[in-house]
Amino acid sequence: MSISRRHILRASLTAAGVMILPGRSLADDEPGVGDVHDIVNVAYGTPPGEAREELELSDNPPTEAFKAWDEGDHEFALDLLQKEVEIAADDPDRRDLLRKVMVGYFTELGPTSELAATHRRRLATFF
C-alpha cells in the first residue's frame, strides 16, 4: 500500500484531534478557527514569511499593507491585502502568495480574533 502526503496529513490531523469534514470549514462553527486549508498551508505550503518576502521582491509589492501591519494597524492592512486579492483575480500565483500572507496574519492574531474571523470569511469567497 502506498502512503500519500494526503494520508499522512489526515492521520496527523486526526491524531491532533482535528476533525475533517468534506466541504465544511471549522470556521463555520467557531469564529477565529481556521480550516483544513490553513493547516495544509502551514504543513506543506510556502510559509507566510516566505510568501511576504516573495511579494516584497515582486514588481508590485503591497508595501502600504505590509507597513500598516508592521505598525500595528492590522485592520487596515487586512483591508488592503483583501483588495490586492481582488485585483489579482487573473494572477493565481500572486493571489496565492497574498492568501498565504493573510493566513499567517490570521495565525498571529490568534483563534479568538474577530478581525481574523471576518477577514478569513471574506478571503474564502475568492478561493
VODREN-831194 format. One record per atom (N, C-alpha, C): atom name; residue number from 1; x, z, y. Coordinates in Angstrom, 1 decimal. Layout:
<pts>
+-------+-----+--------+--------+--------+
! atome ! num !      x !      z !      y !
+-------+-----+--------+--------+--------+
!    CA ! NUM !      X !      Z !      Y !
...
+-------+-----+--------+--------+--------+
</pts>
This chain:
<pts>
+-------+-----+--------+--------+--------+
! atome ! num !      x !      z !      y !
+-------+-----+--------+--------+--------+
!     N !   1 !    0.8 !    0.0 !   -1.2 !
!    CA !   1 !    0.0 !    0.0 !    0.0 !
!     C !   1 !    0.9 !    0.0 !    1.2 !
!     N !   2 !    0.6 !   -0.9 !    2.1 !
!    CA !   2 !    1.3 !   -1.0 !    3.4 !
!     C !   2 !    0.7 !   -0.1 !    4.4 !
!     N !   3 !    1.5 !    0.6 !    5.2 !
!    CA !   3 !    1.0 !    1.6 !    6.2 !
!     C !   3 !    1.3 !    0.9 !    7.6 !
!     N !   4 !    0.3 !    0.7 !    8.3 !
!    CA !   4 !    0.4 !    0.1 !    9.7 !
!     C !   4 !    0.6 !    1.2 !   10.7 !
!     N !   5 !    1.0 !    0.8 !   11.9 !
!    CA !   5 !    1.1 !    1.7 !   13.0 !
!     C !   5 !   -0.3 !    2.3 !   13.3 !
!     N !   6 !   -1.4 !    1.5 !   13.1 !
!    CA !   6 !   -2.7 !    2.0 !   13.4 !
!     C !   6 !   -3.1 !    3.1 !   12.4 !
!     N !   7 !   -2.7 !    3.0 !   11.1 !
!    CA !   7 !   -2.9 !    4.1 !   10.2 !
!     C !   7 !   -2.1 !    5.3 !   10.6 !
!     N !   8 !   -0.9 !    5.1 !   11.0 !
!    CA !   8 !   -0.1 !    6.3 !   11.4 !
!     C !   8 !   -0.7 !    7.0 !   12.6 !
!     N !   9 !   -1.1 !    6.2 !   13.6 !
!    CA !   9 !   -1.7 !    6.8 !   14.8 !
!     C !   9 !   -3.0 !    7.5 !   14.4 !
!     N !  10 !   -3.9 !    6.9 !   13.6 !
!    CA !  10 !   -5.1 !    7.5 !   13.2 !
!     C !  10 !   -4.8 !    8.9 !   12.5 !
!     N !  11 !   -3.9 !    8.9 !   11.6 !
!    CA !  11 !   -3.5 !   10.1 !   10.9 !
!     C !  11 !   -3.0 !   11.2 !   11.9 !
!     N !  12 !   -2.2 !   10.7 !   12.8 !
!    CA !  12 !   -1.6 !   11.7 !   13.8 !
!     C !  12 !   -2.7 !   12.3 !   14.7 !
!     N !  13 !   -3.7 !   11.4 !   15.1 !
!    CA !  13 !   -4.7 !   11.9 !   15.9 !
!     C !  13 !   -5.7 !   12.9 !   15.1 !
!     N !  14 !   -5.9 !   12.5 !   13.9 !
!    CA !  14 !   -6.7 !   13.4 !   13.0 !
!     C !  14 !   -6.1 !   14.7 !   12.8 !
!     N !  15 !   -4.8 !   14.7 !   12.6 !
!    CA !  15 !   -4.0 !   16.0 !   12.4 !
!     C !  15 !   -4.1 !   16.8 !   13.7 !
!     N !  16 !   -4.1 !   16.1 !   14.8 !
!    CA !  16 !   -4.1 !   16.8 !   16.1 !
!     C !  16 !   -5.5 !   17.3 !   16.5 !
!     N !  17 !   -6.5 !   16.9 !   15.7 !
!    CA !  17 !   -7.9 !   17.3 !   15.9 !
!     C !  17 !   -8.6 !   16.4 !   16.9 !
!     N !  18 !   -8.2 !   15.2 !   17.1 !
!    CA !  18 !   -8.8 !   14.3 !   18.0 !
!     C !  18 !   -9.7 !   13.4 !   17.1 !
!     N !  19 !  -11.0 !   13.4 !   17.4 !
!    CA !  19 !  -11.9 !   12.6 !   16.6 !
!     C !  19 !  -12.1 !   11.2 !   17.3 !
!     N !  20 !  -11.9 !   10.1 !   16.5 !
!    CA !  20 !  -12.0 !    8.8 !   17.0 !
!     C !  20 !  -13.4 !    8.2 !   16.6 !
!     N !  21 !  -14.1 !    7.9 !   17.6 !
!    CA !  21 !  -15.5 !    7.3 !   17.4 !
!     C !  21 !  -15.4 !    5.9 !   17.8 !
!     N !  22 !  -15.6 !    4.9 !   17.0 !
!    CA !  22 !  -15.6 !    3.5 !   17.4 !
!     C !  22 !  -16.6 !    3.2 !   18.6 !
!     N !  23 !  -16.1 !    2.5 !   19.6 !
!    CA !  23 !  -16.9 !    2.2 !   20.7 !
!     C !  23 !  -17.3 !    3.3 !   21.6 !
!     N !  24 !  -16.7 !    4.4 !   21.5 !
!    CA !  24 !  -17.1 !    5.6 !   22.3 !
!     C !  24 !  -15.9 !    6.3 !   22.8 !
!     N !  25 !  -16.0 !    6.7 !   24.1 !
!    CA !  25 !  -14.9 !    7.4 !   24.7 !
!     C !  25 !  -15.2 !    8.9 !   24.7 !
!     N !  26 !  -14.1 !    9.6 !   24.5 !
!    CA !  26 !  -14.2 !   11.1 !   24.6 !
!     C !  26 !  -14.6 !   11.5 !   26.1 !
!     N !  27 !  -14.3 !   10.6 !   27.0 !
!    CA !  27 !  -14.6 !   10.9 !   28.4 !
!     C !  27 !  -16.1 !   10.8 !   28.7 !
!     N !  28 !  -16.9 !   10.2 !   27.7 !
!    CA !  28 !  -18.3 !   10.1 !   27.9 !
!     C !  28 !  -18.9 !   11.5 !   27.8 !
!     N !  29 !  -18.3 !   12.4 !   27.0 !
!    CA !  29 !  -18.8 !   13.7 !   26.7 !
!     C !  29 !  -18.3 !   14.8 !   27.6 !
!     N !  30 !  -17.0 !   14.7 !   28.0 !
!    CA !  30 !  -16.3 !   15.7 !   28.8 !
!     C !  30 !  -15.6 !   15.0 !   29.9 !
!     N !  31 !  -15.9 !   15.4 !   31.2 !
!    CA !  31 !  -15.2 !   14.8 !   32.3 !
!     C !  31 !  -13.7 !   15.2 !   32.3 !
!     N !  32 !  -12.9 !   14.2 !   32.6 !
!    CA !  32 !  -11.5 !   14.5 !   32.7 !
!     C !  32 !  -10.7 !   14.3 !   31.3 !
!     N !  33 !  -11.5 !   14.1 !   30.2 !
!    CA !  33 !  -10.8 !   14.0 !   28.9 !
!     C !  33 !  -10.6 !   12.5 !   28.7 !
!     N !  34 !   -9.4 !   12.1 !   28.3 !
!    CA !  34 !   -9.1 !   10.7 !   28.1 !
!     C !  34 !   -9.7 !   10.2 !   26.8 !
!     N !  35 !   -9.5 !    8.9 !   26.6 !
!    CA !  35 !  -10.0 !    8.3 !   25.4 !
!     C !  35 !   -8.8 !    7.8 !   24.5 !
!     N !  36 !   -9.1 !    7.2 !   23.4 !
!    CA !  36 !   -8.1 !    6.8 !   22.5 !
!     C !  36 !   -7.1 !    5.9 !   23.1 !
!     N !  37 !   -7.5 !    5.0 !   24.0 !
!    CA !  37 !   -6.6 !    4.1 !   24.7 !
!     C !  37 !   -5.6 !    4.8 !   25.5 !
!     N !  38 !   -5.9 !    6.0 !   26.1 !
!    CA !  38 !   -4.9 !    6.8 !   26.8 !
!     C !  38 !   -3.9 !    7.3 !   25.9 !
!     N !  39 !   -4.3 !    7.7 !   24.7 !
!    CA !  39 !   -3.4 !    8.3 !   23.7 !
!     C !  39 !   -2.5 !    7.2 !   23.2 !
!     N !  40 !   -3.0 !    6.0 !   22.9 !
!    CA !  40 !   -2.2 !    4.9 !   22.4 !
!     C !  40 !   -1.2 !    4.5 !   23.5 !
!     N !  41 !   -1.7 !    4.5 !   24.7 !
!    CA !  41 !   -0.8 !    4.1 !   25.8 !
!     C !  41 !    0.5 !    5.0 !   25.9 !
!     N !  42 !    0.3 !    6.3 !   25.7 !
!    CA !  42 !    1.4 !    7.2 !   25.7 !
!     C !  42 !    2.2 !    7.1 !   24.4 !
!     N !  43 !    1.5 !    6.9 !   23.3 !
!    CA !  43 !    2.2 !    6.9 !   22.0 !
!     C !  43 !    3.0 !    5.6 !   21.8 !
!     N !  44 !    2.4 !    4.4 !   22.1 !
!    CA !  44 !    3.0 !    3.2 !   21.8 !
!     C !  44 !    3.2 !    2.2 !   23.0 !
!     N !  45 !    2.7 !    2.6 !   24.1 !
!    CA !  45 !    2.8 !    1.6 !   25.3 !
!     C !  45 !    4.0 !    1.9 !   26.1 !
!     N !  46 !    4.0 !    1.2 !   27.2 !
!    CA !  46 !    5.1 !    1.5 !   28.2 !
!     C !  46 !    4.8 !    2.8 !   28.9 !
!     N !  47 !    5.7 !    3.7 !   29.0 !
!    CA !  47 !    5.5 !    5.0 !   29.7 !
!     C !  47 !    5.1 !    4.7 !   31.1 !
!     N !  48 !    4.2 !    5.5 !   31.7 !
!    CA !  48 !    3.8 !    5.3 !   33.1 !
!     C !  48 !    4.9 !    5.2 !   34.1 !
!     N !  49 !    6.0 !    6.0 !   33.9 !
!    CA !  49 !    7.1 !    5.9 !   34.8 !
!     C !  49 !    7.8 !    4.5 !   34.8 !
!     N !  50 !    7.9 !    3.9 !   33.6 !
!    CA !  50 !    8.5 !    2.6 !   33.5 !
!     C !  50 !    7.6 !    1.6 !   34.1 !
!     N !  51 !    6.3 !    1.7 !   33.9 !
!    CA !  51 !    5.3 !    0.8 !   34.5 !
!     C !  51 !    5.4 !    0.8 !   36.0 !
!     N !  52 !    5.5 !    2.0 !   36.6 !
!    CA !  52 !    5.7 !    2.1 !   38.0 !
!     C !  52 !    7.0 !    1.5 !   38.5 !
!     N !  53 !    8.0 !    1.7 !   37.8 !
!    CA !  53 !    9.3 !    1.1 !   38.1 !
!     C !  53 !    9.2 !   -0.4 !   38.1 !
!     N !  54 !    8.6 !   -0.9 !   37.1 !
!    CA !  54 !    8.4 !   -2.4 !   37.0 !
!     C !  54 !    7.6 !   -2.9 !   38.1 !
!     N !  55 !    6.6 !   -2.2 !   38.5 !
!    CA !  55 !    5.8 !   -2.7 !   39.7 !
!     C !  55 !    6.6 !   -2.6 !   41.0 !
!     N !  56 !    7.4 !   -1.5 !   41.1 !
!    CA !  56 !    8.2 !   -1.3 !   42.3 !
!     C !  56 !    9.2 !   -2.5 !   42.5 !
!     N !  57 !    9.6 !   -3.0 !   41.4 !
!    CA !  57 !   10.6 !   -4.1 !   41.4 !
!     C !  57 !    9.9 !   -5.5 !   41.5 !
!     N !  58 !    8.6 !   -5.5 !   41.4 !
!    CA !  58 !    7.9 !   -6.8 !   41.4 !
!     C !  58 !    7.9 !   -7.4 !   42.8 !
!     N !  59 !    7.4 !   -8.7 !   42.9 !
!    CA !  59 !    7.3 !   -9.4 !   44.2 !
!     C !  59 !    6.3 !   -8.7 !   45.2 !
!     N !  60 !    5.3 !   -8.0 !   44.6 !
!    CA !  60 !    4.3 !   -7.5 !   45.5 !
!     C !  60 !    3.9 !   -6.0 !   45.0 !
!     N !  61 !    4.9 !   -5.1 !   45.3 !
!    CA !  61 !    4.6 !   -3.7 !   44.8 !
!     C !  61 !    3.5 !   -3.0 !   45.6 !
!     N !  62 !    2.8 !   -2.2 !   44.9 !
!    CA !  62 !    1.8 !   -1.4 !   45.6 !
!     C !  62 !    2.4 !   -0.2 !   46.3 !
!     N !  63 !    3.3 !   -0.5 !   47.3 !
!    CA !  63 !    4.1 !    0.6 !   47.9 !
!     C !  63 !    3.2 !    1.6 !   48.6 !
!     N !  64 !    2.2 !    1.2 !   49.3 !
!    CA !  64 !    1.4 !    2.2 !   50.0 !
!     C !  64 !    0.7 !    3.2 !   49.0 !
!     N !  65 !    0.3 !    2.7 !   47.9 !
!    CA !  65 !   -0.3 !    3.6 !   46.9 !
!     C !  65 !    0.7 !    4.6 !   46.3 !
!     N !  66 !    1.9 !    4.1 !   46.0 !
!    CA !  66 !    2.9 !    5.0 !   45.5 !
!     C !  66 !    3.3 !    6.0 !   46.5 !
!     N !  67 !    3.4 !    5.6 !   47.8 !
!    CA !  67 !    3.8 !    6.5 !   48.9 !
!     C !  67 !    2.7 !    7.6 !   49.0 !
!     N !  68 !    1.4 !    7.2 !   49.0 !
!    CA !  68 !    0.3 !    8.1 !   49.1 !
!     C !  68 !    0.4 !    9.1 !   47.9 !
!     N !  69 !    0.6 !    8.7 !   46.7 !
!    CA !  69 !    0.7 !    9.6 !   45.5 !
!     C !  69 !    1.9 !   10.6 !   45.7 !
!     N !  70 !    3.0 !   10.1 !   46.1 !
!    CA !  70 !    4.2 !   10.9 !   46.3 !
!     C !  70 !    4.0 !   12.0 !   47.4 !
!     N !  71 !    3.2 !   11.6 !   48.4 !
!    CA !  71 !    2.9 !   12.6 !   49.5 !
!     C !  71 !    1.7 !   13.5 !   49.1 !
!     N !  72 !    1.1 !   13.3 !   48.0 !
!    CA !  72 !    0.1 !   14.2 !   47.5 !
!     C !  72 !   -1.3 !   13.8 !   47.9 !
!     N !  73 !   -1.5 !   12.6 !   48.4 !
!    CA !  73 !   -2.8 !   12.1 !   48.7 !
!     C !  73 !   -3.3 !   11.3 !   47.5 !
!     N !  74 !   -3.7 !   12.0 !   46.5 !
!    CA !  74 !   -4.0 !   11.4 !   45.2 !
!     C !  74 !   -5.2 !   10.5 !   45.3 !
!     N !  75 !   -6.2 !   11.0 !   46.0 !
!    CA !  75 !   -7.5 !   10.2 !   46.0 !
!     C !  75 !   -7.2 !    8.8 !   46.7 !
!     N !  76 !   -6.5 !    8.8 !   47.8 !
!    CA !  76 !   -6.2 !    7.6 !   48.5 !
!     C !  76 !   -5.4 !    6.7 !   47.6 !
!     N !  77 !   -4.4 !    7.3 !   46.9 !
!    CA !  77 !   -3.5 !    6.5 !   46.0 !
!     C !  77 !   -4.3 !    5.8 !   44.9 !
!     N !  78 !   -5.2 !    6.6 !   44.3 !
!    CA !  78 !   -6.0 !    6.0 !   43.2 !
!     C !  78 !   -7.0 !    5.0 !   43.7 !
!     N !  79 !   -7.5 !    5.2 !   44.9 !
!    CA !  79 !   -8.4 !    4.1 !   45.5 !
!     C !  79 !   -7.6 !    2.8 !   45.7 !
!     N !  80 !   -6.4 !    2.9 !   46.2 !
!    CA !  80 !   -5.6 !    1.8 !   46.5 !
!     C !  80 !   -5.2 !    1.1 !   45.1 !
!     N !  81 !   -4.8 !    1.9 !   44.1 !
!    CA !  81 !   -4.5 !    1.3 !   42.8 !
!     C !  81 !   -5.7 !    0.6 !   42.2 !
!     N !  82 !   -6.9 !    1.2 !   42.4 !
!    CA !  82 !   -8.1 !    0.6 !   41.9 !
!     C !  82 !   -8.3 !   -0.8 !   42.5 !
!     N !  83 !   -8.1 !   -0.9 !   43.8 !
!    CA !  83 !   -8.2 !   -2.2 !   44.5 !
!     C !  83 !   -7.2 !   -3.2 !   44.0 !
!     N !  84 !   -6.0 !   -2.7 !   43.7 !
!    CA !  84 !   -4.9 !   -3.6 !   43.1 !
!     C !  84 !   -5.4 !   -4.1 !   41.8 !
!     N !  85 !   -6.0 !   -3.3 !   40.9 !
!    CA !  85 !   -6.5 !   -3.7 !   39.6 !
!     C !  85 !   -7.5 !   -4.8 !   39.8 !
!     N !  86 !   -8.4 !   -4.6 !   40.8 !
!    CA !  86 !   -9.5 !   -5.6 !   41.0 !
!     C !  86 !   -8.8 !   -7.0 !   41.5 !
!     N !  87 !   -7.8 !   -6.9 !   42.3 !
!    CA !  87 !   -7.2 !   -8.1 !   42.8 !
!     C !  87 !   -6.4 !   -8.8 !   41.7 !
!     N !  88 !   -5.9 !   -8.0 !   40.8 !
!    CA !  88 !   -5.1 !   -8.6 !   39.7 !
!     C !  88 !   -5.9 !   -9.0 !   38.5 !
!     N !  89 !   -7.2 !   -9.3 !   38.7 !
!    CA !  89 !   -8.0 !   -9.8 !   37.6 !
!     C !  89 !   -7.5 !  -11.0 !   36.9 !
!     N !  90 !   -6.8 !  -11.9 !   37.6 !
!    CA !  90 !   -6.3 !  -13.1 !   37.0 !
!     C !  90 !   -4.8 !  -12.9 !   36.5 !
!     N !  91 !   -4.3 !  -11.7 !   36.6 !
!    CA !  91 !   -2.9 !  -11.4 !   36.1 !
!     C !  91 !   -2.9 !  -10.2 !   35.2 !
!     N !  92 !   -3.1 !  -10.5 !   33.9 !
!    CA !  92 !   -3.3 !   -9.4 !   32.9 !
!     C !  92 !   -2.1 !   -8.5 !   32.8 !
!     N !  93 !   -0.9 !   -9.1 !   32.9 !
!    CA !  93 !    0.3 !   -8.3 !   32.8 !
!     C !  93 !    0.4 !   -7.2 !   34.0 !
!     N !  94 !    0.1 !   -7.7 !   35.2 !
!    CA !  94 !    0.1 !   -6.8 !   36.3 !
!     C !  94 !   -1.0 !   -5.7 !   36.2 !
!     N !  95 !   -2.1 !   -6.2 !   35.8 !
!    CA !  95 !   -3.3 !   -5.3 !   35.7 !
!     C !  95 !   -3.0 !   -4.2 !   34.6 !
!     N !  96 !   -2.3 !   -4.6 !   33.6 !
!    CA !  96 !   -1.9 !   -3.6 !   32.5 !
!     C !  96 !   -0.9 !   -2.6 !   33.0 !
!     N !  97 !    0.0 !   -3.1 !   33.8 !
!    CA !  97 !    1.0 !   -2.1 !   34.4 !
!     C !  97 !    0.3 !   -1.1 !   35.4 !
!     N !  98 !   -0.6 !   -1.6 !   36.2 !
!    CA !  98 !   -1.4 !   -0.8 !   37.1 !
!     C !  98 !   -2.2 !    0.3 !   36.3 !
!     N !  99 !   -2.8 !   -0.2 !   35.2 !
!    CA !  99 !   -3.6 !    0.7 !   34.3 !
!     C !  99 !   -2.7 !    1.8 !   33.8 !
!     N ! 100 !   -1.5 !    1.5 !   33.3 !
!    CA ! 100 !   -0.6 !    2.4 !   32.7 !
!     C ! 100 !   -0.1 !    3.5 !   33.8 !
!     N ! 101 !    0.1 !    3.0 !   35.0 !
!    CA ! 101 !    0.4 !    3.9 !   36.1 !
!     C ! 101 !   -0.7 !    4.9 !   36.3 !
!     N ! 102 !   -1.9 !    4.3 !   36.4 !
!    CA ! 102 !   -3.1 !    5.2 !   36.7 !
!     C ! 102 !   -3.3 !    6.2 !   35.6 !
!     N ! 103 !   -3.2 !    5.8 !   34.3 !
!    CA ! 103 !   -3.4 !    6.7 !   33.2 !
!     C ! 103 !   -2.3 !    7.8 !   33.3 !
!     N ! 104 !   -1.1 !    7.5 !   33.7 !
!    CA ! 104 !   -0.1 !    8.5 !   33.9 !
!     C ! 104 !   -0.5 !    9.5 !   34.9 !
!     N ! 105 !   -1.1 !    9.0 !   36.0 !
!    CA ! 105 !   -1.5 !    9.8 !   37.1 !
!     C ! 105 !   -2.7 !   10.7 !   36.7 !
!     N ! 106 !   -3.6 !   10.2 !   35.8 !
!    CA ! 106 !   -4.7 !   11.0 !   35.3 !
!     C ! 106 !   -4.1 !   12.1 !   34.5 !
!     N ! 107 !   -3.1 !   11.9 !   33.7 !
!    CA ! 107 !   -2.5 !   12.9 !   32.9 !
!     C ! 107 !   -1.9 !   14.0 !   33.8 !
!     N ! 108 !   -1.2 !   13.6 !   34.9 !
!    CA ! 108 !   -0.7 !   14.5 !   35.9 !
!     C ! 108 !   -1.7 !   15.4 !   36.5 !
!     N ! 109 !   -2.9 !   14.8 !   36.8 !
!    CA ! 109 !   -4.0 !   15.6 !   37.4 !
!     C ! 109 !   -4.6 !   16.6 !   36.5 !
!     N ! 110 !   -4.5 !   16.3 !   35.2 !
!    CA ! 110 !   -5.0 !   17.2 !   34.2 !
!     C ! 110 !   -6.4 !   16.9 !   33.7 !
!     N ! 111 !   -6.7 !   17.5 !   32.6 !
!    CA ! 111 !   -8.0 !   17.2 !   31.9 !
!     C ! 111 !   -9.3 !   17.7 !   32.6 !
!     N ! 112 !   -9.1 !   18.6 !   33.6 !
!    CA ! 112 !  -10.3 !   19.1 !   34.2 !
!     C ! 112 !  -10.5 !   18.5 !   35.6 !
!     N ! 113 !   -9.6 !   17.6 !   36.0 !
!    CA ! 113 !   -9.7 !   17.0 !   37.3 !
!     C ! 113 !  -10.9 !   16.0 !   37.4 !
!     N ! 114 !  -11.8 !   16.3 !   38.3 !
!    CA ! 114 !  -12.9 !   15.4 !   38.6 !
!     C ! 114 !  -12.5 !   14.1 !   39.2 !
!     N ! 115 !  -11.4 !   14.2 !   40.0 !
!    CA ! 115 !  -10.9 !   12.9 !   40.6 !
!     C ! 115 !  -10.4 !   12.0 !   39.5 !
!     N ! 116 !   -9.7 !   12.5 !   38.5 !
!    CA ! 116 !   -9.2 !   11.7 !   37.4 !
!     C ! 116 !  -10.4 !   11.2 !   36.6 !
!     N ! 117 !  -11.4 !   12.0 !   36.3 !
!    CA ! 117 !  -12.5 !   11.5 !   35.6 !
!     C ! 117 !  -13.2 !   10.4 !   36.3 !
!     N ! 118 !  -13.4 !   10.5 !   37.6 !
!    CA ! 118 !  -14.1 !    9.5 !   38.3 !
!     C ! 118 !  -13.3 !    8.2 !   38.3 !
!     N ! 119 !  -12.0 !    8.2 !   38.5 !
!    CA ! 119 !  -11.3 !    7.0 !   38.5 !
!     C ! 119 !  -11.0 !    6.4 !   37.1 !
!     N ! 120 !  -11.0 !    7.3 !   36.1 !
!    CA ! 120 !  -10.9 !    6.8 !   34.8 !
!     C ! 120 !  -12.2 !    6.0 !   34.4 !
!     N ! 121 !  -13.3 !    6.4 !   34.8 !
!    CA ! 121 !  -14.6 !    5.7 !   34.6 !
!     C ! 121 !  -14.5 !    4.4 !   35.3 !
!     N ! 122 !  -14.1 !    4.4 !   36.6 !
!    CA ! 122 !  -14.0 !    3.1 !   37.4 !
!     C ! 122 !  -13.0 !    2.2 !   36.8 !
!     N ! 123 !  -11.9 !    2.7 !   36.3 !
!    CA ! 123 !  -10.9 !    1.8 !   35.7 !
!     C ! 123 !  -11.4 !    1.2 !   34.4 !
!     N ! 124 !  -12.2 !    2.0 !   33.6 !
!    CA ! 124 !  -12.7 !    1.5 !   32.4 !
!     C ! 124 !  -13.6 !    0.3 !   32.5 !
!     N ! 125 !  -14.2 !    0.1 !   33.7 !
!    CA ! 125 !  -15.1 !   -1.0 !   33.9 !
!     C ! 125 !  -14.3 !   -2.4 !   33.9 !
!     N ! 126 !  -13.0 !   -2.3 !   34.1 !
!    CA ! 126 !  -12.2 !   -3.5 !   34.2 !
!     C ! 126 !  -11.6 !   -3.9 !   32.9 !
!     N ! 127 !  -11.7 !   -3.0 !   31.9 !
!    CA ! 127 !  -11.0 !   -3.2 !   30.6 !
!     C ! 127 !  -11.9 !   -3.2 !   29.4 !
+-------+-----+--------+--------+--------+
</pts>
